Amino acid sequence: MRRLVVLVALVTVALAAPADALTQGTEILVPAGFRGAGAAGSQWITTLYIQNPGTTTATVDVQLLQRNAANPSPDVETFDILPGETAVLDDVIQTLFGRATFQAAFRIVSDQPVVVNGAILNVAGGQEFAQSFEGVPVGLATTSAADSIVVGLKNNADYRTNVYLIDATGAGSTVTLELLDPSGSAVATTQLTLGAWEPQLPRVQDLFGASFDDASMRVSVSSGAVIAGASRVNSGTGDPLTLAASSSAGGSTSPDGTYQVVLYDSFGFGSGGNVVVSGGVVEQFNVTYVNFDKLVGADPACPLIFLFGGGFAPTPLADFASGVSWTDSFNPSAGGDNLAFTVTFTVQDNMTLVGTVDAVGSDFTGGDAGCNGAFPPLELRGGKDE
């Protein structure tokens, strides 16, 4: 079925110098989605965001992949997305595919590059709690040519961790997972086999049977290719945190490269983007900020998604250790709708980016006036795409 999708009202301002915040691709995998009942009468749903950054209409297939099963012939829906517009597919498992309860992943295939993000939302009492799963182009999957590392795993009385894996070949993959302690020593190992486009979301406890406070996981592929990462959940609050995989191939002698970064808000909701370092200079800083910090519980709300980086100028990498500031204007003709960012980060081992982002809004008016003032501190994490 082909449908024409237009820009929804969630984005209500004209964005100056829009940036490709998520990694573009013509074949993209979102590794996790879910629809089903939650605690205390709440409901879990999944929303997909698909943006067409090009200048011509994109024809996009959205395929529904069943978790823990091969998907050689998945259900598919087809859309046309106009240039510059975003398809927001709310409660996509129910509204698009008619499933009331389903454990899923998604494969998005487009005739031209698009960017994709997914959010699993728990809806209760007029509020939403969410976890982001960024769409990853299959070209960035882990293969036998290079291992990947996932950092920040916990499995104890306060936290549980799930590992996400999805075959990126359509022919199946075999992957070995090693649990590493903070010193880098392997403490447990397991091997998994995935069928065609098969997504899995096993618990760390079931994979390794170990309790630990902090650990990393090495992902090694002996055949095929996989998208891998983890989801860490606070057992007391239920707040989830997505932990993406970063390449560890042979180490790097230079911080130069493209970093796939995630910006986490106070709810643990993540938004993706790119940081490009060349010759010791940060040449590009393009990140989407999906604004749950001021959308939930704010009166008036701040109902906007921000793409920041339009006001950024190339800056020496070393300057970010003490903080770099710039302002993006989302309504420059009217002299208003400004968001000022201060970004502080360091690159560790020439591979991993760790830092914070402070954002302050000004000159927003009307229904967007809730965007004024300081936003809660944002956490920035990323790994080099090698």
N, C-alpha and C positions, 0 to 999 in steps of 0.2 A: 504494500500500500504506500502511495506517495502522498505526502502532505506538505503544504507550504507553511513554514514556521516563521513568524515575525518576532521582532524584539519585544520582550515583555516589559511591563512597567517597573520591574524591580530596578532597572537602570534608568534613572530619571534625569540625568544630566548629560550634556554633550561632552565627551572626554577629549581633552586636548592631547594631541600627539599620542594616540593609542599605541600600546606596546603589546608584543606577543609574549604575554607573561608566562603562560604554560608552554611546554615544548610542543611545537607543531608536528603534525604527522598525518599521513593518509591512512594509516592502519594503527589504531590505538587500543590499548587494553586498560580497562578500569578493573582492578583485581578483586573488588568486593562490593556487594550490594545485598540488601536484605529487606524483606517485608514480612511483618508478623507482629503478634501481640507483645507488648512490653509489660513491665511491672505496674501495678496499681492502675490498671485500665488504660495505660498509655499505648501508643502505636508507633512501631518502627516503620519508616518509609525510606525510599531512596529517590534522590533527585539528581538528574544529570544536567550539566551545563555544557553546551557545545557551541563554540564561537567560530564564526567564519571571518578570518582576518583578511581575506582576499578581496579582489575587486570584481569578481564574478560569482554567480550563484553556485553554491556547493551542493551536490547530491550526496547524501549521507545515509548509510545503512547502520542501524543500531541492532546488534544481535544480542539476545539474552542467553547467557551461558549458565548452566546448572552446576552448582558447587558439588564437588566430589563425584563427578561423572564426566566421561568423555562427551564432547559436543560436536560430532562431525557435521551435523545439519541443524544448527540452532534456529529458533524462531527469529524472524527479522522484520523490522519496520523501516521504511525508507522516507526520508525527508528532503525537501529543498530548503536551504538556509540562505537568505539573501546576503549580499556583501556587507560586511561589518556588523552583522546582527548576531544575536545570541539566542539559541533555542534553549529554553529552560523547561525541562521535561519533569514536571512535578509528579511525585509518586509513580515513577516510570514503570515499575513492575506491575502495578494494578492498572493504571490508565492506558498504558501502551500494550501490555501483554496479557492483561486479564487475570493475573495471579493474585489471590488474596494473601497467600503465604508462600514465600519462596526464598531460598538462599541462592545468591546469584553472583555473577560477574558480567562484564559487558565487553563486547568487541565492536569498535566503531570503525567503519571503512568508508572513506570519502574519496571523491574524484579529484580533490585538491586539498592542500593542507588545512587542517582545523586544529583547534585546541580544545581539550576536554577536561572537565573536573567532575567528580562525583561526591555527593554528600549523603551519608546515612543519618537520618534525623529521627529523634525520639520526640513525638508530639504529645504534650500533655498540659492541660490547664492553660492553654494559650501561649505556652512557651515551647521553644525548641532547643534540644541539645544535639550536637552534631559531631560527626567525624568525617574528615575529608579523605578521599582516596583519589589521588591525581591520576589522570589518564596518561599512560606511558606508551610512547611509540614502540612498536616491536623492534625497531632498530636499536633501541637502548637496552634490550633484554640481556641478561647474563648468559654467556655462552662458554664453551670449553676454552675459549681464548683468554678469558680473564675471570677470576673469582670476583665476588662482591662481598661487602661487609655490611651488616645491619648492627647499629650500636644502640644502647639504651634499654636492653631487655631486662625485665625484673620478674621474678616468680617467688613470691613470699606471702606473708599474711596480709600485706597491704596492696599488692599488685599481682595481676595475672597478665600473661602475654600470649597472643595468638600470632602465628606465622602465616603470612599469605604468600601463595605461590600460584602461578598460572602459566600453563604451556603457551609459548608464543610462536609455535611453528605450525599448529594444526596437524602435526604428525606424532605428537607425544615427546616427552623428555624424561631424563633420569637425572636426579639432583642429589648431592650429598650435603648435609647440613652439619656443621661443627659448632658446638657451644664453646666459647672462649671465655676464660676468666679475665679480670682486668690486666693481668700480666701477659696475656696473649696465649696462654697454654690451653690446649684443647682438653675439656673435661668430659665431653660426651659427643657421640657421633651417630647419625642415623641417615638412611637413604630412602628416598621416595621416588615413585614412578608416577608420572602424570600422563593421562590420555590426551587425545586431540582437544586443544583449547580447554583443558580441564582446570578449573580453579579449586584450590584447597585452602582451608583456613584452620589447621590443627592447632591445638593448645601446646605451648612449650612443655607443660607438665606431661602430656601424652607422648611428646617426641623424645624428651630427654630424662624425664622422671627425676629432676633435680630441683632443689630450692636454692635460690641465689638472690643477692641484692642487686648486683649489676653484672651484666655480661654482654658480649657481642656474639654474633653468629656469622660464620663464614659460609657462603653459598658457592658450591662448586658444581658445575654441570658437566657430566660425562657424555651426554648425548642430547641434542635438541637445544632449546633456549627457553629461559623462564624469566618472568617478571617476579621479583621477590621483595619482601619487606616484612614488617611486623606491626601489630596493633597492641599497645600496652594500655591496660585498663586499671584505674584505681578502684579497688574492690569496695571501698567505703562510699565513694561518691558516684561511681559508675562513669566518671569522666574518661574518655578514650584519648589516646595519642597515637598518631600514625608515625611509624619509623621506617623511612625509605632506605633502600640499599644504595651503597656507594661502591664504585669500582675500587679494587685493591690491587690491580694488576701491576706487580713488580715495583710498586712505589713510584713516586714521581720526584724528579730533581728540581722542578720548577713549579711555582704556584700558578703559572699560566694555564688557561683552559676555560671551559664552560662548566659552571657549577649549577646543578639542578637543585634549587633551594625551595624550602617550605617555610612559610610564615605562620606561626601559631598564635592564636589570640588567647584571651583569658579563659575561654571555654575548652581549649585544646583543639579547636577547629583549625585546620590547616589550609593555606592557599599557596599555590605554586608559582614558580618563576625562574628566571635565569640571571646569573651574574657571570659576565665575561671578563676575564683577566688576560691581558696581552702586554708583554714587555714590562710587567710589574705595575701596569696601570689598569684600573677597573674601567673598561670601555663602555659597558652596558650594565644597567641595573633595572630590570623589568620584572615587577612582581604584582600579582593580583592580591588585593586585600578584601576578602569577603567579610563584611563588617557585622559580625554577630555581637561584638563588644558593645556597640551602641544601639544595635537594633533590638536586642532583647532587654526588656525591662526599662527602656528609656522613654521619657515623656517630655517633649515629643521625640519620636524615634528618628534614627538616622538611616533611611532606607536605601543606602547606596552601596554599590560595589566600586571600589577604587582600583584603577590600574596606575601604579605609581612608577615613575622613571622618566616621565615626559620632561621634567625640569632638570634632570640629572646631566651633568657634564663630566667627561672623562676625568678621573681623579686618581692620583697615586694610591696603590693598594695600602701602603704604610699609613696613610692618613686615616684609614678607617679604624685603626686601633684606638684613637682618641675621639672618633665620631665625625661624620660628615653630614652636613645638612643641606637640604634644598627644598624648594616649594613647587608643588604642581598646582596649576590653576585649571579648574574644570569648567570655568565660565569666564574666560579672559575678557571677552568683549564687554561684559558688565562689571569687570573689576572685582569679581567676588568668587565664592566657592573655592577657597584655597585650602590645601592640606600641606602642612610643613612636616617634613620627615627628618629625623636625626638617626642615622644608621651607624652602629658600632659593631665591628666584628674583626676577628682574626682568622687566618687560614692555618690550620694545624697539619703538620706533616705534609704540606703541599697538596693535601687531598680533601680535607674536611673544613667547612666554613661554619663558624659558631659565633652568634652575636645576638644583638637586640635591635629593635626599631621602636622609636618614640614618634608618635604622630599627634599633631595639634591642628584642629580645624578652625577656620576663621571666615567671616563674611558669608556664611551660608544663611539663607533667609527662608521665610515661609515654612512649608512642611519639612524642609531640610535643616532647619535651625538647630535640631538636635545634634548635628555634626560638628557644631562649634565646641571649642574647648579641647582639653587633653583626652586622648584615648588611653585605655589601660595599656601597660607595656606589652610589646609583642616580642615573641621569641623567634629567632632566625636560625635555621639549621640547613646545611646543604652538603652535597658531595660532588666531587669532580666527575664529569662524564668523560670517560677515557675509552 
